[in-house]
Amino acid sequence: MGHAGSRLGDMYPRAASQYLMYVAEGSARASGERQDEVSGGERQYRARPTLRLGAVLKGGCYMEDKPASQQIDDIIKQPGDWRGAKLSQLRALIREADPAVVEEVKWKKPSRPEGVPVWSHDGTICVADTLKHAVRLTFPKGAQIKDPEKLFNTRLDSKSVRAIDFQEGASFDEAALQALIVEAVGLNTTKGR
């Protein structure tokens, strides 16, 4: 039946079929596909094989069809204010600190269909989040990273994670941020040695 439909279908077979019809109908309308009559009088729609919940952005474009770097470009443009510029600046600093960094977009969900930018090198280095009044850079292994410049300003109670909230107009030490990135890469590349 499919990803969500199979779990839903085990408990509520009728709800599952209606759910899949609704999802397929939306895809058929967006792509201009036609309806087909099936024996028994039920309508069925041909859906795209790559259909995923929460994958459609404005204009009907599927984010999965784009490389991660282009998806991050779209995420940067989305706020349309200082947060996009700050995210772009942080992205450039991350790429400069580690030229071998891999850009990914993860955790797409209905409330955030565009997903979240993630930078990794033998494991996750950091994750960016555009909040209402800040841009947050979260380091999953931040508690293990030395921060002599005290850039980490949130998630300080966590046993593993540390984060930095960048506020509008606030300056920060770019070299210190790049040092955090390099140390995070070092933690990832030395694991298991």
GIJOUR-V215277 format. One record per residue. OMEGA is omega as a letter, one per 20 degrees, with the letter a starting at -180 (none if undefined). NEAR is the number of other ideal C-beta (glycine too) atoms within 8 Angstrom. Layout:
BEGIN
((OMEGA:NEAR) (OMEGA:NEAR))
END
This chain:
BEGIN
((a:6) (a:6) (a:6) (a:8) (a:12) (r:10) (r:7) (a:11) (r:11) (a:5) (a:5) (a:7) (a:6) (r:6) (a:8) (a:13) (r:10) (r:8) (a:11) (r:11) (a:11) (r:8) (a:11) (r:13) (r:9) (r:8) (a:13) (r:14) (a:7) (a:8) (r:8) (r:5) (a:8) (r:5) (r:7) (r:8) (r:5) (r:8) (a:3) (r:4) (r:5) (r:5) (r:8) (a:9) (r:12) (a:8) (r:10) (a:7) (a:4) (a:8) (r:9) (r:8) (r:7) (a:9) (a:11) (r:9) (r:10) (r:4) (r:4) (a:8) (r:9) (a:11) (a:15) (a:7) (a:6) (r:10) (a:5) (a:9) (r:7) (r:8) (r:13) (r:12) (r:8) (r:12) (r:13) (a:10) (a:8) (a:9) (r:8) (r:5) (a:6) (a:7) (r:12) (r:13) (r:8) (r:11) (r:15) (r:9) (r:8) (r:13) (r:12) (r:8) (r:12) (a:13) (r:9) (a:7) (r:12) (a:12) (a:5) (a:5) (r:13) (r:7) (r:10) (r:9) (a:14) (r:8) (r:6) (a:12) (a:7) (a:6) (r:3) (a:10) (a:11) (a:11) (a:12) (r:10) (r:13) (r:12) (a:15) (r:11) (a:12) (a:7) (a:9) (r:9) (a:14) (a:13) (r:12) (r:15) (r:9) (r:11) (a:9) (a:3) (a:5) (r:9) (a:13) (r:13) (a:13) (r:13) (a:14) (r:9) (a:12) (a:16) (r:9) (a:6) (r:12) (a:4) (a:11) (a:5) (r:7) (r:6) (r:11) (a:12) (r:8) (a:9) (a:10) (r:7) (a:3) (r:9) (a:3) (a:8) (r:11) (a:14) (r:13) (r:12) (r:10) (a:11) (r:7) (r:7) (a:4) (r:6) (r:2) (a:9) (a:7) (r:7) (r:6) (r:12) (r:15) (r:11) (r:10) (r:12) (a:14) (r:10) (r:10) (r:14) (r:14) (r:8) (a:12) (a:14) (r:8) (r:7) (r:8) (r:3) (none:3))
END
